[in-house]
Amino acid sequence: MKNYSEQSVTCPHCGHHIRITLDNSAGSQEFYDDCPACCHAIHLNMQVDELHKTIHLFVDADDEQIF
């Protein structure tokens, strides 16, 4: 599996489409990136499946709560 891939995501705050470069060399990660349009933080959760050689990216707003 290549260490870098690019994925398109939609900002959960303003709906702007963003291209994100993902580095899967460190495995599954959780990180934040700022939207270039509205400057709000976007929470990104990247799950790397080495067995099936896939990457799943989950995107949500920083202020969303899970109960």
C-alpha positions as CSV (number, residue, x, y, z in Angstrom):
1,M,0.0,0.0,0.0
2,K,1.3,3.5,-0.9
3,N,2.1,5.7,2.2
4,Y,0.4,8.8,0.7
5,S,-3.1,9.1,-0.8
6,E,-5.4,12.0,-1.5
7,Q,-9.1,12.2,-0.6
8,S,-11.8,14.7,-1.1
9,V,-13.8,15.7,2.0
10,T,-16.6,18.2,2.7
11,C,-16.3,20.7,5.5
12,P,-19.0,19.8,8.1
13,H,-19.3,23.5,9.0
14,C,-19.7,25.3,5.6
15,G,-19.9,22.5,2.9
16,H,-16.6,23.6,1.2
17,H,-14.9,20.7,-0.7
18,I,-11.3,20.1,0.4
19,R,-8.6,17.8,-0.9
20,I,-6.7,16.2,2.0
21,T,-3.4,14.3,1.7
22,L,-3.2,11.4,4.0
23,D,0.0,9.8,5.3
24,N,-0.8,6.2,6.4
25,S,2.8,5.3,7.2
26,A,2.1,5.6,11.0
27,G,-1.2,3.6,10.8
28,S,-4.6,4.7,12.0
29,Q,-4.6,8.3,13.2
30,E,-6.9,11.0,14.6
31,F,-6.1,14.6,13.7
32,Y,-7.6,18.1,13.0
33,D,-7.3,20.3,10.0
34,D,-8.7,23.8,9.4
35,C,-11.1,24.5,6.6
36,P,-9.5,27.1,4.2
37,A,-12.9,28.6,3.6
38,C,-14.4,29.1,7.1
39,C,-11.3,28.4,9.3
40,H,-13.2,26.0,11.6
41,A,-11.5,22.9,12.8
42,I,-12.4,19.7,11.1
43,H,-12.0,16.4,13.0
44,L,-10.6,13.6,10.9
45,N,-10.3,10.0,12.0
46,M,-8.3,7.8,9.6
47,Q,-8.6,4.0,10.0
48,V,-6.0,2.0,8.1
49,D,-6.9,-1.6,7.3
50,E,-3.6,-3.3,6.4
51,L,-5.2,-6.6,5.7
52,H,-7.5,-5.3,2.9
53,K,-5.1,-2.4,2.0
54,T,-7.8,0.3,2.5
55,I,-8.2,3.6,4.3
56,H,-11.4,4.7,5.8
57,L,-11.7,8.4,6.6
58,F,-14.4,9.7,9.0
59,V,-15.0,13.5,9.1
60,D,-17.0,15.5,11.6
61,A,-17.2,18.9,13.2
62,D,-15.0,19.5,16.3
63,D,-18.0,20.5,18.3
64,E,-20.1,17.3,17.8
65,Q,-20.7,15.2,20.8
66,I,-21.3,11.5,21.0
67,F,-23.5,10.3,23.9
